[in-house]
């Protein structure tokens, strides 16, 4: 017995984009639901999609308002936002409202598929959180609070560990500066505090801190822990 295909709700008012996504997703074994506006999108939520691709530019509602409405009805469905290259503030707002990730237009299908897989893995991890997180040579035992790179145990300060724990618990998801500051300090705290601790953490867990493989920078937005392979 084969598993039912995952259903992806595509919310975009541009027919060429919807066609591109329909063809690309169907070729990868996904089933697509399509909405050209917010009204249809909210109706299709009743069909319980496994993931949502949301374009922020819609004719009948602001994309951020629709995102908030979706999150009010479904707290866990992964949402990948499509946004313009210049709309950095819009990306940050979408992530703060509960989007899991974003892809900048114009986008490549391979990149979108990778972001979708990371968002789906993050959802599974959130619902069945693994006590030991592994990615590459890095392992984090969330029960014993032991961090290793390869066979070598890494000693972290309490705040460095707390930062790593939050990143690990949301691996694959972009976390904004505001979110991380709110979790670890106070969201009114200067983001420079966060940059200092990220730098210190990278010095301890990255082979080359200048070219990080685990804690990735989303320029102007925040950070992302690489999702497990």
N, C-alpha and C positions, 0 to 999 in steps of 0.2 A: 504493500500500500504506500503510495507516494504522498508526501506532505502537500497540503494545499499551498499554492503560491502566495507569497506575501503581497498584500495589496497596498499600493502607493497612491495616495490622493495628490494629484497635481493641480495646484491652484495658480492659474496664470491666464491673463486675458489675451495673450498673443497666440493665435492659432498655429503659427510656425513653430513656436517654442513647445506648445503642447504636442504637436506632431513629432518633433525631434525627441522629446522625452518618452512619448508613447512607444516609438520604434526602438529607442535605445533600451528602455526598461523591459519591454516585452522580449527583446532578444536575450536579455539576461534572466528570463524566467519570472519576472514580476508581473503582477496583474495591475492595470492602472484604472483609476477612477479620475475623471476630469471635471474641473469646475472653472468657468471663465469669470466668475465673480464671487463675492463673499456670500451672497444669499444661497447660491448652489452649493458652495463649500460647506456651509453649516448644515445643509440638508444631507449631504453625503457623509458627514461625520457619523450619522446613524448606521452606516455600513461598516463601522469599526475598522478604518484603515490601520495598517501596521506602521506606516510612516507617511509623513506629509512633506511635500515640496511646495513652498509658499513664496510666490513673487510678491514683493511689498507694494508694487504699483498696480492697484486694482481700480476699476471704474466706479464702484459703488461703496467702497469703504477704504479707509486707510489700512494698509497691511498690518501696522502695529496694533490697531484696534481689533482686527480680525484675529491676530495672534493671541491677544489677551482673551478674546471670547472662546477661542479653541482651548486655551489652557484652563479656563474656568470650567469647561465641560470634560476635559481629559488632561490630567496632570502628567501622564507618562508617555503618550505617543511621541516618538522622535519627530522633530520638525527641523528641516533644513531650509534655510531662507535663501532666495535668490535676490541679489541686490546689485546696484550699479557700482562700478569701480570707485567712484568718488564719494559714495555715501557712507563714510566711516561712522558718522554719528548714528546713522540709521542701523548699521550693523550692531553697534554697541547697545542701542535701545532694544533691538530685537532679542539679543542674547540675554539682556537683563529681564525681558518679559517672559523668557522661558524657551527660546529657540535653542536647539542643540548645536547648530553649526550654521555656516553660511557659505555660499559659493558666489563668486563675483562674475557677473556677465561681462563679456562673453565667456562661457565656460566650456571645458572639455568634458565629454561623457565619462571618461575614465576617472577624472577628478571627482565628479559628482558621485559616481558609484562608490568610490573609496570613502567619501564623507558619509554616505548613507550607511555603509557597512560599519563604520566607526560609531555612528549614532545608534545603530541597532545593538552593537556590542555593549555600548554604554548602558542602554536600557536593560539588557539582560544582567549586566553586572550590578546595577542598582537594585534590581529585584532579588537577586540571589548573590549577594556580595561575597566574594571569595576572600577567605582569611589571608591568603598569600597572593599578592599581585606580582606578576612577572612580565617583563618586557625586555627583550635582549638579555644583557648581562645583569640587569637590575632586578632585585627581588625585594619586596616590602612585606613583612609579616605584620599584618594589622592587629593581630591578637597579642603577640609578644613584643611588638614595637621594635623589631630587628630589621635593619636595612643592610643589604649586601650588594656589592658589585662583584660578580663572579663568586669566588669563595671568601672574599675579604669583607669583613663586617665594617660598616661605616658608622662613625660616631657623629651624631647630630645633636645640636642644641634643641631644647624643647620647642622653640618657635620654628626652627628649621624642620623638625619632624612634623609639626602641625601643618605647615605649608605643604610638605610632601604628601601627607595623608589626604588633605583636601584635593590636591591634584590627582592622586591615585584613585580616590573615590569617584572622581568624575573623568576618568581617563577617556580620551577621545573627544571630549567636549571642550569647546572654547570657554574659558572662565574670564570674565571681564575684571579689570582692575577694581572696579567698585565691589563686585561680588567677593573677591578675595580679601579686600580690605575689611569688608563687613564681617566676613567669617573669622578673620584672624586678629583684627584690631578694632577699628571703628571706621565706618566708610567715610568719615570726615578726615581721617588721617592722610597725610601726604603720601602719594603713590611712590615716592622715593624710598620709603621704608620697605615697600614690597620689592622694589628693584634690588635693593641691597641684599635682602634675604634670598631672592632668586639667584643672584650672583654667587652668594656663599654656598648655596645648595648645589649649584652647578659645579663649583670648584671641587666638591666632595664626591659627586656621583657621575659626572661626565668624564669620558676619556679626554675630550678636548672641549673645555668650557666655552671656547670661542665659536665652536661649531657643534652646539648641543644636539644630541640624538634623542633625549628623553623629554626634557622640559623645553617645549618649542614656543617661541615668541610669535604672537599675532600682533604685528606692529600697530601701535596706537589703540589697541583693543584690550589685550590681556595675554594670557598664557594657556597652553594646552599640554597635558601629559600625553605622550604618544600612547595610542591604544595597544593592548596586547596583540601580538601577531596571530 
